Amino acid sequence: MKNKILAGVLLCTLFSCSPKIVLNKIQEYPSLSQEDTIMVVNEGEKVPVAATLIGQVAILDRSFTIRCRYDQVLKIAKEETRKAGGDILQITDHLLPGVASSCHQISGNILKSGISDSTYNTQTTFYNYSVNNVLNKVRPLPPRVDFSFNVGYGWLPKTEGLTGTDKQFDDKLTSGLAWDLAFHHYIKNFGWGIFYSGYSSDSYYEKTNMDHNVLFLYIAPLFCTKYSFNKKWMINGEVGIGYLKFSDKISSGIEKGKTYVSTIGFNYGIGIEYKLNKHMGIGISFNEIIGSAFLKNIKMENVHSTIVYNDYDRINLNRFNLLGGIRFYFGDR
């Protein structure tokens, strides 16, 4: 539980941020003072005749944005209008919160009134300055297809209350090598995929003179999503339900055998990627695989038995993974 809370706090700290500001200056003017009033013209409303277009502004979601209610993003847009020397903010597009983003996103024209040598017509092409057009420029869609390969460390829950050689044995089995392979196919920012993950660890138990080798395998279809911060950086998330198998192979000089569990598992994960070029990138990811089982099979050389657990002592199988690796991209957009 502590690991989950720590991971959540870390993710919030890393990714929580203010909205992204995109500013396009067409003409340079000195900033206005804080005492000057900024007029807001909403979509469909008329703009004063003697108003000149001097810039454009968009307030966008960074994917993990806080402080993005409409009044908050409008305040930011008005402040950018003031800095650019404009006294009128004409809202040209307002994207409401939805599945893709929990934020209000707006774009607009920065206008300056009282300039007699130029007038502004609301039907010009500048009126088509929309949130989606800006998003496509500063935050392009992810590649349609990607393959990833990661290696790193995995951790299983430790047994509480152990000391001495028992604790040393448990520590070695509950931390080991983790790896995964994944395929993703995206339609815009959402898609599906296939995920395969493995974990292996070894430990020697002095009291029984036996070597133990743990293998934790998982494969699942995925629902996934990916967003671009810009043309290089992307963030992704995924969830899935699949098949989980956990085994502990035991061997000594005389006897060999194993215990194993098969069940349905659940996984979730989040990652960050950096595109090195059009077809290749690198990334890091954190994910967890969760499962539980009521049956454990024991297979020795001459014995094969099954232990049945009730709902209170069922076997809980959790694995945390922190990995890094390479990405291959196809269908760049």
N, C-alpha and C positions, 0 to 999 in steps of 0.2 A: 504493500500500500504506500509506503514511504517513497519507493521508486516512482510510482505512478504520479504522486503529488509533485515530486521534484521535477519529473519530466514535463508535467503540465505547466508548472511555474516557469521552467526554462523556455518552453515554447512561447509562452505569453510574453516573456521578457524579450526574446529574440525578434518576434514577428509583429508585436503590437506597435502601431505607429500611427501618425497623423495621415490624413489624406494626401495623395500626390497632387502637386500643382503643376500644370502645364501652361506656360505663358508664351504667347506669340505676339511680339511687338511689331507693329506695322509702321508707326511713327513714334519718335522719341519726344517725350514731354517731361518736365519736372514733376515730381510727386506732389500731391496735394497735402495740405495739413490735416490733422485729425479733426479740426473744427469744420472742415468742408463736408457738406452732405453728399452722399452717393445715392442717386436715384436708381431704383430697380424697376425695369420694364419687363414684365412677365410675357410668356409666349402669347402671341396674338394681340398684344397691346401695341398702340402706335408709339413711335419714337418721335421726339421733337424734330422739327424740320431741319433746323440748323444744327445738326449733329454730325460729327466726323468720326469715322471708324479709325481708331488708333491702335487697336490690338484685339487679341482674343485670349480667353482664359478657360481652362477646364479644371474641375476638381474631381479627382478620380479615387477609386478604391485601390489600395495596394495589396489586396487579398486578405491581409490581417489588420484592417484599419479600425481604429477606435475614434470616437468623437466625430461621427459622420451622420448625425441627424441633419435634416434639411436646414434648420436654422444655423447649424454649425458650419456646414459647407457654404451656405450663402454668405455668412460672415467672412469666411476666408476669401471668397470670390470678390466681395466688396473691398476688402483690404488690398487685394492685388490690383483692383481697378484704381484705387487711390494711389498706390505706388507707381502705377503706369501713367498717372497724370489725367486719368479719365474721371468724369463725374456722373456717368450713366453706365449702368450694367444692364445690358439687354440679354435676358435668358433665352437662349436658342434651343436648348434641349435639357430635359430633366429625366434621368433614368431612375425609376423607383427601385427600392430594395426588392429582391426576388431570390430565386434559387441560386443564381450565379454570384450574387453579392448581397450582403445585408446592409449596404450603405446607400444613401442618396448620392447620386453623381450628377453634376450639372456642367454645362458648357455655356459660354456666352460671349457676346461682343462687348469690347470696351470702347465706349464712345466719349467724345468731348463736345460739349455744347458751346454755343455762342461763337462759333467760327463761321463767318459769313461767306468765306470763299469756297466752301465745300458743303454739300448736303449729302445725307445718307438715305438710301432707299432700302427699305426692309425686304424688298424682293430680289436684291442682288445675291450673288453666289455666297457671300459671306454669311447669309442667313442660314445656310446649310451646315454651319459649324456644329456638328453633333457629338455627343459623348462617344458613340460607337466609332465614329471616324477617328477621333483622337485616340481611343483605346487601341484600335488596330495599328496605329503608328507607334505608340510608345510601349504597348504591351501586346505583341503579336500572338496569334494562336500557336499552341504547341505543335510540334510535328505530328502527323497523323499516326505514325507507328514508331514504337521504340522497343529495343531489347536491352535488358540490363543484367549485369553480373556483379555481385557484391561478395566480399569476404569481410569477416570481422570477428567480434566476440559475442557470445551468447551466455546468458545467465539463467539458471533454474532456481526455484525457491529452495533455500537452505533449510535443513532440519534444525529446529530450535533445541537448545539445551545440551548439545553434544560438547564433549571435551576431549583433549588428548588425541590419540590416534583416530578415534571415531570422527572427530571434527576435521582432522586433516584429510581423511578419506572422503568425507562429504564435501569439503571445499573443492577438491580436485574434480569431483564428478559434476558439481553444479556450476562450473565455469569452464568454457571450452571454445572450440573453433565453430563458427557459424558461417553459413554461406547461403546465397539464394540466386535464383534465376527468375526472370519475369519478362512477359510480353504484354504490351499495352497497345490498344487501338483506340484513337480518340476521334470523336465527332465534335468539333469545336473544343470545348473545355472538359467534356465528360466522355467516358468510354468504358470499355471492358478489357479484361486481360486474364492471364493465367500466371499463377505464382507457385514456385517450388522452393522450399526452404529445408535446410538440413543443419544438424548440430551433432558434434561428436566430442566425447571426453573420455579419459581413462584414469583409473585409480587402482592402487593395490591395497587390499585389506589384510593387515598382518594377522588379525585374530583367526581368520579362516584360511590364510595362505592362498587367497584367490585374487586373480586379476579381473577387473570389471571394465567393460567398454559400453558406454551409453550412446545410443543413436536415436535421435529425435527427428523424424521426417514429417513433412507436411506438404500437401498440394491442394490448390483451391482455385476456382474461378474468382475473378475480381470485378468489383465495381470501382472505377478509379476516376480521379479528376486531376487536372494539371493547369496551372496558371503561370504566365510569364510576368516577371517584374519588368523586364526589358528584353532586348534581343539576345541576351546572354544568360540571364539568371531565371530559373523556373522553380516552382514549388509544386509538390504533388502529394496526394493523399489517396489511400485505398482501403477497402474493406472486403472481406471474403469469408465464405463458409466452405470448408472442405474436409479432406480425409487426413487424419493424424495417426501416426504410429510411433510408439515409444518402446524401445527394447534395451535390455541390460544383459549383455553377453558375459557369462561367467566361465572362467577356466582356471584350472590348476594342473599340476603335473599328472593327476589321476583322473579328474572328472571335468566334463564340459557341459554347458547348458545355457539356458537363457530364460528370462521372464519378459513378457511383452504385452502391450496394451494397444488396441485399435479402437478408434472412436471418431466422432465428428468434432471438428475444431472450428474455431473462429479466429480471424486475424484482422488487425488494423495496422496502419503504418503511415508515416509522413516522411518526406525527404526533400532535399534541396539539390538542384542540378546546375552545372555550369557548362554551357556549350563551348567547346574548343573550336569547332567549325561546324559546317552544315550537317555533317553526318556523325559526329563523335562528341562525347562529353564525359564529364566525371561527376560524381555525386556522393552524398552521404545520406543514410536513412536510418530511422529508428522504427522498429516494429515489435509487436507482441503477438504471440500465438497462445490461444487459450483453449483448454479442453478439459473434460472430466469423464471418468469411466467407472463402471460398476463391476467389470470383469477383468481379472489379471490371469494370464496364461503362464504356466510354468512348464518348461520342457527341458528335462534332463535326458541323459543317454537312454535310460530305460523307463522313465516316468514322464507322463504328460497329464497335468491336472489343471483345474481352473478354480480360482478363488472368487467368490461372489461377495461384493460389498453392499451394505445397505446405503440409504441416502445420506446418512450422517458421516460414514467413514469412506465415502467414495474417493477415488484417486483424482487429485487435482493436478493438471498438467499445464503449467504456464512457462513460457520462455520469452525473455526480453532479448532483443538483438540490437547492436549498434554496428553498422557496417559501412563500408565505402567501396566504390568500384567504378566501372566504366559503363557508358551508355552508347548505343548505336541508334541513329535517327534516320527515318525514311519518310518522304512526303513532307518536306519542309514547306511552311506557308508564310 
